[in-house]
Structures are given as C-alpha cells and as structure tokens.
Amino acid sequence: MNDPIGNEMYSLHVNGQDRAVMDAWVGESLLYVLRERLGLPGAKGACEQGECGSCTVLMDGDAVCSCLVMAATAVGSEIVTVEGLVEQNPTMAVTAHAITSQVTDVQQAFITEGGVQCGFCTPGLIVAVHHLLDKNPDPTELEVKESISGNICRCTGYGRIFAAVEAVVQVRKANS
Amino acid sequence: MTVAIPLTISEALDALSSNPDARLIQGGTDMMVEINFNHLKPHNIIALRRIKELRTWTKNTDGSITIGAGVPYQEMETGELKQLVPALAEAARTVGSPQIRAAGTLGGNLGTCSPAGDGLPVLFAVDAVVHLQSNEVSRQLSIHDFMLGVKRNARNANEIITAVTIPVLNGWQGYTKVGVRNAMVISVASACLAVDKPTKSVRIALGAVGPTIIRCRDAESWLTQQFDLSTSTKIELDLAKEFGRRVALESKPIDDHRSTAEYRRHAVSVLAQRLITRAYPS
C-alpha cells in the first residue's frame, strides 16, 4: 500500500494524462476536482447526489457519477471525461458544423438530431451513450432507455436523444 | 484528513488498527452525498475499492455462494449470479441508476445498513451470513443478528465486512419495490419473496417499513399451512390477498419525508400479493 494521501498533492490519470491535484482537501468529489482543480468543466454539477447523471464520467471503463466518487480514491484509475472522448475514439471523430473543434459521432448525432436544448445534461448523456454503444453496439429500445435512465433531461422529452442514439447505431453499422 | 487506499484485506486491517476512527468507503454512493451536503466531515478514510479479494465471488461446496463485499451491483444483474440468486439480480437492477450500480456494493449496503437498502431484504429472505474480519479474528454472523437498527449494525470498529454467503434455494424468488418513479428511486416500501421447495418454506422480507428489514414469520408459517409450496403451481386470489394482509400486519412503518405509514402498510400488502402470485401464476 502506498502512504495514505493527506492534503498534499496527489495525481489522477485523466484523459490519458497524469494530472497533479494540488492544494485540495482530500475529501473533495471527483466532479469538483475535475472542474475546479483540473480545469475540465465538461462534467456538470447539479444534484450532487447521484440522481441526475450530468456529472457522468468513465472510471476504469464504467460510467459513474463523478459527484459520488471521492477524488483521492480514484488514484490509479483511468478516468475519461467528455473532453477526452474524441481522443478515445479517434476514428469516430468528425468536424462539427457550426463549431471549430472536433466532436465524436455521438456528439454530432446529438447536434444533427436536435437532442440538445439547454445542454446541461448533454455531456453526461454523451458519456453514457458512448459507454452503452461501446458495450452494446446494437441495443434494443429498452436497453437504450435503461442505460440512460440515470441521466435526467428536463427539456427534450428524450425523443430526439433516442433518435440520436439510433442514428449513431445505423451509421456505425453501415461503416463496419 | 487522510485517504488510505489499501490493495489487500490485511493492508486495510492494518490501516484500520492504526486509525480506529477511520471511515470505510466502498463505492461511495452513500457517503459522498453526506460529504457533498456538509453532513459529514470525515477525519480519515480507508477506501476499499481497489482490494481485488473483495471484488470476486465463489461457489461453495455446499451449493451456497459467497459474494465479496466489493462486488458492484452491476455484476449481480446478469450472468451466473442472476441464475443462482434471481431475487438479488432483481434487487440489484432497482438500485439507483446504471452509474450507481457500477459503483455501489453489497458491502456498502451492509455497512450503511439503511432499512431502504435494496440488497438487504434479499439477504434477510435467504438467511444470508455476513463475514467480518479484524486483525485478530474472522467471524460470521447471521444477517438477522448483523442489522440492529436504522443505520446500526454489529460490525466492531476494528472489523471490515469482507463478504456475504448466500444459500442457493430451489424455488421461485423475486424482489419488488414501490417508489415515486420507475427508474432510480429510493424505496418507499420493498419486499423480497423466496420459495424453497425441498423444505416447503416461503420467506418474505420487507424493506423501508421498519427500523430493520422485517421477516414476516407469522405470515410465512400461515401460508405454509394453507398451501403446498412444493407441488402447487397456482395460488387462488383470495389466498394471495390474505397473505398480503397478514404480511402488512407484521410491518412497522412510520410517516417520513418519503411516504406515510398508512400508504406503506397498504403497499407491502400489495407487494406481497404480487410476489406470491408471480411465484404461483397458473
């Protein structure tokens, strides 16, 4: 066992890089550390109790609520945030119209199908949908619904989100 | 404050003996809510999620299975564990959201010991045994002796919950709960029913309607006298209803922010009726 982590520096592996976390209270949530210490504001904080899913990130390949992970306990884990998805899925990256940076096929489908309104839930949904389609490339409607049941969207009514997932499934099938 | 991340049970026990006031954390899905809302400011934390020994399950020679305290709920939802303990799979699938089920564990459920913990009614219905280990001794405690009250259990400060042994029964079993919405909800009332045909026994355990999980022993033995549990295939509506009524009599619900005692009592009678009807449908 390594020495216990105190309030000095520790290091997290985020989006393929070792990132030092400095001058932080070690009880902070992973969400807080990602946003406030590491400058990665993609994961959103809303309920802070695991109900809304807007803070969803990948930890060791699982989609988890980063607000419910104590950041210091994630030392040694692979963390991927919405900012790291293009790098994780280079073959699926496309250049979005209207914005200059690259996005993944899932992000592009959300734009094209109109699966975004206020946008607050979107990063968490994008991560959850990537996680679903990585494990299950051709999900049933029920599997899609269950897989995003932990991501609450109060604007879209979900119809256009389901359409976006379906669009990605069809494009990936055609390209495989 | 410090955070220790042991990689083995013995490292965790060493960390615990040098820091007896440390809080143990598994997936963190309960404790982090308390921390995020400033209800808890822990001094020292021992994080158990990287201990591989706690994240496996095994089949025992007597047919029972032993599930490590760190196995996340998502692993109980499918596969062989689902076939061996279907009620646990159903309960696991109702825990929070997929994100919560990737992190949450049976060990955490036992450590927190909330009467609304979804794993606990299953453990009570099948008479599970909790494994506790300290630097000095290991002991095994029936779940009925382990849970003492609302968020109170028999774990000593120097012990770690390492695993749960679950008997594999022969008969229908299931778990169901009532909450304010379908996905991702904390139970207002929950119930697990398990039939064991060889011993002609039926077990029903209720969650969120008392300070601990409640086994309805009177309703169980009453039904055993009314009905042949090993050969019957269909239960009459009147009998199922009466079973539900008797189950509700054994619940001890309270009014709180999630529901009223009256509604909870009604809900458990319906849940019991539904479960026994699912067990004996036609």
Contacts between the chains, C-beta under 8 A, distances in Angstrom:
chain1	res1	chain2	res2	distance
A	1	B	4	6.9
A	1	B	5	6.9
A	1	B	6	4.8
A	1	B	7	5.8
A	1	B	8	7.8
A	1	B	11	4.3
A	1	B	15	7.2
A	2	B	5	6.8
A	4	B	2	4.0
A	4	B	3	6.1
A	4	B	4	4.0
A	4	B	5	7.8
A	4	B	15	7.2
A	4	B	44	7.5
A	5	B	2	6.3
A	5	B	3	4.6
A	5	B	4	7.7
A	5	B	5	7.4
A	6	B	1	7.4
A	6	B	2	4.9
A	7	B	1	6.9
A	25	B	1	7.0
A	26	B	1	5.5
A	26	B	2	6.8
A	26	B	3	5.0
A	26	B	45	7.7
A	27	B	1	5.9
A	27	B	3	7.9
A	27	B	35	5.6
A	27	B	41	7.2
A	27	B	42	6.4
A	27	B	45	7.3
A	29	B	32	5.9
A	29	B	35	7.4
A	29	B	36	6.1
A	48	B	33	7.4
A	48	B	36	4.2
A	48	B	37	7.1
A	49	B	33	4.5
A	49	B	36	6.8
A	49	B	37	7.5
A	50	B	29	5.7
A	50	B	32	7.9
A	50	B	33	6.8
A	50	B	96	6.2
A	50	B	97	7.3
A	50	B	99	6.8
A	50	B	100	5.5
A	51	B	97	7.9
A	51	B	184	6.6
A	53	B	97	6.4
A	53	B	99	6.1
A	56	B	99	5.9
A	62	B	72	7.8
A	62	B	74	7.5
A	62	B	102	3.9
A	62	B	103	7.5
A	63	B	98	6.3
A	63	B	99	5.4
A	63	B	102	6.3
A	64	B	99	5.2
A	64	B	102	5.3
A	64	B	103	5.2
A	65	B	29	7.6
A	65	B	97	7.9
A	65	B	99	4.6
A	65	B	100	6.9
A	65	B	103	7.5
A	67	B	32	6.7
A	67	B	36	6.3
A	68	B	27	7.5
A	68	B	28	5.4
A	68	B	29	4.8
A	68	B	32	4.4
A	68	B	33	7.0
A	68	B	99	8.0
A	68	B	100	7.4
A	68	B	103	6.4
A	69	B	28	5.8
A	69	B	32	7.0
A	69	B	103	7.1
A	70	B	3	6.9
A	70	B	25	6.5
A	70	B	28	5.4
A	70	B	31	7.8
A	70	B	32	6.1
A	70	B	35	7.5
A	70	B	45	6.8
A	70	B	47	6.9
A	72	B	3	4.0
A	72	B	5	7.8
A	72	B	45	7.7
A	72	B	47	7.7
A	73	B	3	6.2
A	73	B	5	6.3
A	73	B	25	6.6
A	73	B	28	6.8
A	73	B	45	7.4
A	73	B	47	3.8
A	73	B	49	6.3
A	75	B	5	6.2
A	76	B	5	7.3
A	76	B	50	6.6
A	128	B	98	7.5
A	128	B	99	7.7
A	146	B	98	7.1
A	146	B	183	7.6
A	147	B	98	5.9
A	149	B	97	5.6
A	149	B	98	6.9
A	149	B	183	3.7
A	149	B	184	5.9
A	150	B	96	6.9
A	150	B	97	2.3
A	150	B	98	5.3
A	150	B	99	4.6
A	150	B	100	6.8
A	150	B	183	7.5
A	150	B	184	5.8
A	151	B	97	7.7
